[in-house]
Amino acid sequence: MRFLYHPDRKHMTLAGVLYALGDPVRLEIVRRLATVGEQCCADFDFAIAKSTMSNHFKILRESGVMLTRKEGTQHINSLRQDDLEALFPGLLDVVLRSAQPMVCQL
């Protein structure tokens, strides 16, 4: 089983979080997790390569924006809202308020 890296709260940086949130696909993933709650990777049916989606999930996870846990063969994703709020108060709320849902699937 492959190890999924998640930074400790003390290793999360504003630059890393902003980078992760700066891509439209990653921002849509975060918006959906904030709206719907936990979702597995397969729930995000964007019209882009699976390897590209995996890279987006990796960037979100390794920046500290998202937590991924394995359940059987699935990866379940959730936002690290408590950590983000503790480190960068109000950032996630501001970003999500300004994020518009994608009109079409990528």
C-alpha positions as CSV (number, residue, x, y, z in Angstrom):
1,M,0.0,0.0,0.0
2,R,1.3,3.4,-1.0
3,F,1.9,6.0,1.7
4,L,-0.2,9.2,1.3
5,Y,1.7,12.2,2.6
6,H,-0.3,14.8,4.6
7,P,1.7,17.6,6.2
8,D,1.4,18.4,9.9
9,R,-0.3,21.7,10.5
10,K,3.0,23.3,11.4
11,H,4.3,22.5,7.9
12,M,1.4,24.0,6.0
13,T,2.3,27.3,4.3
14,L,0.2,30.1,2.9
15,A,2.1,29.9,-0.4
16,G,1.4,26.2,-0.7
17,V,-2.3,26.6,0.1
18,L,-2.7,29.5,-2.3
19,Y,-0.9,27.5,-5.0
20,A,-3.2,24.6,-4.5
21,L,-6.3,26.8,-4.7
22,G,-5.0,28.7,-7.7
23,D,-6.0,26.1,-10.3
24,P,-9.6,26.0,-11.6
25,V,-9.8,22.2,-11.4
26,R,-8.4,22.1,-7.8
27,L,-10.7,25.0,-6.8
28,E,-13.7,23.1,-8.1
29,I,-12.6,20.0,-6.1
30,V,-12.4,22.1,-3.0
31,R,-15.7,23.8,-3.7
32,R,-17.5,20.4,-4.1
33,L,-15.9,19.0,-0.9
34,A,-17.0,22.1,1.0
35,T,-20.6,21.8,-0.5
36,V,-21.2,18.1,-0.5
37,G,-18.7,16.8,2.1
38,E,-16.5,13.8,1.8
39,Q,-16.2,12.2,-1.6
40,C,-14.2,9.5,-3.2
41,C,-11.9,10.3,-6.2
42,A,-14.3,8.6,-8.6
43,D,-17.0,11.1,-7.7
44,F,-15.1,13.8,-9.6
45,D,-15.9,13.0,-13.2
46,F,-14.0,15.7,-15.0
47,A,-13.1,15.1,-18.7
48,I,-9.4,15.1,-18.1
49,A,-6.9,12.3,-17.8
50,K,-6.9,10.2,-14.7
51,S,-3.2,10.9,-14.1
52,T,-3.9,14.6,-14.2
53,M,-6.7,14.3,-11.7
54,S,-4.4,12.2,-9.5
55,N,-1.8,15.0,-9.6
56,H,-4.5,17.6,-8.6
57,F,-5.5,15.5,-5.6
58,K,-1.8,15.1,-4.7
59,I,-1.2,18.8,-4.8
60,L,-4.3,19.5,-2.6
61,R,-3.2,16.8,-0.2
62,E,0.4,17.7,0.1
63,S,-0.4,21.4,0.6
64,G,-2.6,20.5,3.5
65,V,-5.9,21.6,1.9
66,M,-7.3,18.1,1.7
67,L,-7.2,14.9,3.7
68,T,-7.3,11.5,1.9
69,R,-8.0,8.2,3.6
70,K,-8.2,4.8,2.1
71,E,-11.3,2.6,2.5
72,G,-10.8,-0.6,0.7
73,T,-9.9,0.3,-2.9
74,Q,-11.3,3.8,-2.7
75,H,-9.7,7.1,-1.6
76,I,-12.1,9.2,0.4
77,N,-11.3,13.0,0.4
78,S,-12.3,15.7,2.8
79,L,-11.2,19.3,3.5
80,R,-9.0,20.1,6.4
81,Q,-11.2,23.0,7.4
82,D,-10.1,23.1,11.0
83,D,-6.4,23.2,10.1
84,L,-6.9,25.8,7.4
85,E,-9.1,28.0,9.7
86,A,-6.6,27.8,12.6
87,L,-3.6,28.8,10.4
88,F,-5.3,31.2,7.9
89,P,-8.6,32.5,9.5
90,G,-11.3,33.2,6.9
91,L,-9.2,32.2,3.9
92,L,-11.2,29.2,2.8
93,D,-14.5,31.1,3.3
94,V,-13.3,34.0,1.2
95,V,-12.0,31.7,-1.6
96,L,-15.2,29.6,-1.6
97,R,-17.4,32.6,-1.7
98,S,-15.6,34.0,-4.7
99,A,-15.4,30.6,-6.5
100,Q,-18.1,30.1,-9.1
101,P,-19.2,26.5,-9.9
102,M,-17.9,25.2,-13.2
103,V,-20.5,25.5,-15.9
104,C,-19.2,22.6,-17.9
105,Q,-17.2,19.6,-16.9
106,L,-13.5,19.9,-17.6
